[in-house]
Amino acid sequence: MGQEVNEDDIQDLVEEDGQELTTDELMGLHREQQQEVIEEMSAAEEEKKAEKPLTSNEIREMCKCGKQCKIL
């Protein structure tokens, strides 16, 4: 499963790293990053919607536990 790396691969990466990006390339990267953020936010919202809301009884139990913790 390991990948082999040769000197040409390393040299290509070093050369690419030294190249400046054009405005169009920067804009493309920015759009990709924005899209990733939007997708992450959408996923988080979907997860939040999927969560079951607490019942009033569950909230009462939590409050009781909180009061007991304060007493201790």
N, C-alpha and C positions, 0 to 999 in steps of 0.2 A: 504494500500500500504506500510505501515511501516514494517520494518523488525525487528524481535526480536533478541536481543543479550543476550547471557547468559554467565555465568562465564567461562564455558568450552571454548567458542569461544575466549574470551579475553585471557585466559591462553594459548591457542594454538598460538595466534598471538604473545604473548610475547615470547614464547619459540622459535618460528620460527625466530623472529627478532634477537635473541641472537645467532643463528646458523650461522657459516661461510659458504660461498658458495664455492663449489669446482671450480677448474679451468674450467671444462667443463660447469658448470652452469654459470660462469661468461662469458665464450665465447658465450654461447647461448643467454644471455641477451644482450651482445654487438652486436651480429648478428641481434637480434630483433630491437634494437635501430637503427642500420644502415639501416635496411629495412624500418623503419618508416621514417627516414630522406629522403631516396631515394623516397619513395612514396609521401612525402610532396613536395619535389623538382619537381617531375614529375607533380603533380597537379598544382603547381604554374606555371610551364612552359606551361601546357595546357591552363590555364586561360589567360596567356599572349598571346598565339597564337590566342585565341578566341577573344581578343580585336580587335576592328576595328581600322585600322590605320587612323590617321588624314589626312584630305585632305589639299591641299595647301591653300585653302580658309579658312579653320578652323585655320590653323597656322597663316595666315595673321591677322585674327580677334584677335587671342590671342596676337599677337605682338602689335596691335593697342591698345588693352586694357592695356597692359604693359606700353606702352608709355604714355597713359593718366594717369595712376597711378603715374608715375614718375613726371608728371607735377603737379599733385595735391600735 
